[in-house]
Amino acid sequence: METCPHCTSSKLRKHGLARNGKQRYFCPACRRTSRPAPGTNAYDEGRKAEILRAYQERTSLRGLTRIFGVSRQTVTAWLKKSPTTAAAEPDASPAAAG
């Protein structure tokens, strides 16, 4: 990290470690702390699509958890947000007897 992301000052000093073990920096110009490229914890779209495809091919939620290492709650949230999986689900209502 060469400049402060808040004020673009180049006078950064090391300022200990964050809880996750990443280096923190202190900017004396704006008196704020930061760390280089905090990034994101989100899954990339390719991996998410792969997991949803496996679900559409009738893999159970428990199986997805074991195979891909993604929590059941995460997959359930993706399924609720994904319009393609709702269309792929068979209709749960019973067929009319005739």
C-alpha positions as CSV (number, residue, x, y, z in Angstrom):
1,M,0.0,0.0,0.0
2,E,1.7,3.2,-1.1
3,T,-1.0,5.8,-0.6
4,C,-3.9,6.3,1.8
5,P,-7.2,5.3,0.1
6,H,-9.0,8.1,2.0
7,C,-6.8,11.2,1.4
8,T,-4.1,9.8,-1.0
9,S,-1.3,10.8,1.4
10,S,1.9,8.8,0.9
11,K,3.0,9.0,4.6
12,L,1.5,5.7,5.8
13,R,2.8,3.9,8.8
14,K,2.3,0.3,10.0
15,H,-0.4,0.1,12.6
16,G,-0.6,-3.4,13.9
17,L,-2.7,-6.3,12.5
18,A,-6.4,-6.7,11.9
19,R,-8.3,-9.5,13.6
20,N,-7.8,-11.7,10.5
21,G,-4.1,-11.2,10.6
22,K,-3.8,-8.7,7.8
23,Q,-1.5,-5.7,8.1
24,R,-3.2,-2.4,9.1
25,Y,-1.8,1.1,8.2
26,F,-2.3,4.5,9.8
27,C,-2.4,7.7,7.9
28,P,-1.2,10.7,10.0
29,A,-2.6,13.2,7.5
30,C,-6.3,12.1,7.9
31,R,-5.8,10.1,11.1
32,R,-7.6,7.0,9.7
33,T,-6.5,3.4,9.5
34,S,-6.9,1.1,6.5
35,R,-5.5,-2.1,5.0
36,P,-4.4,-2.9,1.5
37,A,-7.1,-4.3,-0.9
38,P,-9.6,-5.6,1.6
39,G,-11.3,-7.6,-1.1
40,T,-14.5,-9.5,-0.8
41,N,-15.7,-12.7,0.7
42,A,-18.3,-13.4,-2.0
43,Y,-18.1,-16.5,-4.2
44,D,-17.3,-15.8,-7.8
45,E,-20.2,-16.1,-10.3
46,G,-18.7,-19.1,-12.0
47,R,-18.6,-21.2,-8.8
48,K,-22.1,-20.0,-7.9
49,A,-23.4,-21.1,-11.3
50,E,-21.7,-24.5,-11.0
51,I,-23.3,-25.1,-7.6
52,L,-26.8,-24.0,-8.9
53,R,-26.4,-26.3,-11.9
54,A,-25.6,-29.2,-9.6
55,Y,-28.8,-28.4,-7.6
56,Q,-30.8,-28.4,-10.8
57,E,-29.5,-31.8,-11.6
58,R,-31.1,-33.1,-8.4
59,T,-28.1,-32.9,-6.0
60,S,-29.4,-32.5,-2.5
61,L,-28.6,-29.5,-0.3
62,R,-26.7,-31.7,2.0
63,G,-24.7,-33.2,-0.9
64,L,-23.9,-29.7,-2.2
65,T,-22.6,-28.8,1.3
66,R,-20.3,-31.9,1.3
67,I,-19.1,-31.6,-2.3
68,F,-18.5,-27.9,-2.6
69,G,-18.0,-26.8,1.0
70,V,-20.7,-24.2,0.9
71,S,-23.2,-23.9,3.8
72,R,-26.8,-25.0,3.3
73,Q,-28.0,-21.5,4.2
74,T,-25.9,-19.9,1.5
75,V,-27.2,-22.3,-1.2
76,T,-30.8,-21.7,0.0
77,A,-30.3,-17.9,-0.2
78,W,-28.9,-18.2,-3.8
79,L,-31.9,-20.4,-4.7
80,K,-34.4,-17.8,-3.4
81,K,-32.6,-15.1,-5.4
82,S,-32.2,-17.1,-8.7
83,P,-35.1,-16.8,-11.1
84,T,-33.8,-19.8,-13.2
85,T,-34.0,-22.3,-10.4
86,A,-37.6,-21.4,-9.6
87,A,-38.6,-22.0,-13.2
88,A,-36.7,-25.3,-13.3
89,E,-38.6,-26.6,-10.2
90,P,-41.5,-29.0,-11.0
91,D,-44.9,-27.8,-9.9
92,A,-45.7,-29.0,-6.4
93,S,-49.4,-29.0,-6.9
94,P,-51.1,-32.4,-7.5
95,A,-52.3,-33.1,-11.0
96,A,-56.1,-33.0,-11.6
97,A,-57.5,-36.5,-11.6
98,G,-59.7,-37.1,-14.6
